[in-house]
Amino acid sequence: MLSAGQVLQLVRRGSCRTRKELIELTGLSRSTVTDRVDRLIEAGYLREVNAGVSGGGRPPMMLDVDMGGRLVLAADLGAAHATVAVTDLAARPLAQEDIEVPVDRGPERVLAEVCRAFLRLLESAGLDPARVGGVGLDVPGSVNQDTGRVIRSFVMPGWDDRPIREVVGETFNVPILVENDAKAMALGEWWSAWRDSPSLLLVKVSTGIGAGIVLDGRIYRGVEEAAGNIGHVRLGDDDRVCTCGSRGCVAAVAGGHALAVRLGRTTSRDVVRLVQAGDPAAIALTQEAGRTLGVVLAAAVSLLNPGVLVLAGDMAETGEHYLTGIRESVYRRSLPYATRNLEIATGTLGRSAGVVGTAVMVAEHLLSPATVDAALNTALNTALNTGLNAP
Ligand SMILES: [Zn+2]
């Protein structure tokens, strides 16, 4: 027999929009459907809205997922900055801000800063912290999905295998999910703009280079969570030292930090500012970097044949320059029919891609049948115990 959580999925996917349709589709009795739906409404998962004027008689009440019923806190941690947001279950940001918090300060200080920012956002938006249903963080490193800990990151010294969920859980006692940044951004962009496409490849070029792959609506992680580490593909005979300790990685040649060094600057955002100001040397180097990364991306496109290749991260803000370089190499080095229907574009979400993707991931978790049924059972047991203990 279908659980309440499974009934919620039927409404979420648009299969059923009224109690009558639920009875017809599932074969459950009227009393069972009433039980499931009433519990979902009471717990804030569903709401019932008047469908308006009908052809006579009582207008049918339509069931709808209550996207505002729970809040999601999402943080996108970069090497030097973080974006923090409060969203609803549809991953729509209700409040958002950028904070300066270098990730190399270590997990305790950075996570404390992020939790303070969450609380500040909730307060400024007049939102009750008790409505927070889950927290998501994305970080510039590989993440073990079971433990929520960083496996290895070259830009996050001191984070490997350190507790993240446990620290954040001291402030927010709710489910906490941790994901790699490029993977979260890929999910955010796919969900926001390219849900019609079965596959999307996102490449994030900021300080370093990473990629995220969405296949059939799911993040593809690889056996060791290492899928998407294209920044460390080694190129021919270049011998520049990379953050990973190797030499000649594409990130050490075409990443934002590498460009900043060659231009006598410090960060990838300095490079963006130079390009935006029309500096000819910066523009030429940026296009060349795009072409260099494009060589590696051509191989990825040939392997995956994605519908969309998205450029995100700081270098996506160089206007068309980095993107033009990527396009040149990908088109020149791939079979025409692999790129015939390939869209190569900058992301639509800009710096919000990480928090949106992270929020989508948390919302999916919070609305999944297993999580919903567990939450309803906990509520039921609490009610029973309270009833038993009542005088
Ligand atoms: Zn490397």
Residues whose N, C-alpha, C, O or C-beta is under 5 A from the ligand:
A	BS01	ZN	G231 H232 C242 T243 C244 S246 C249
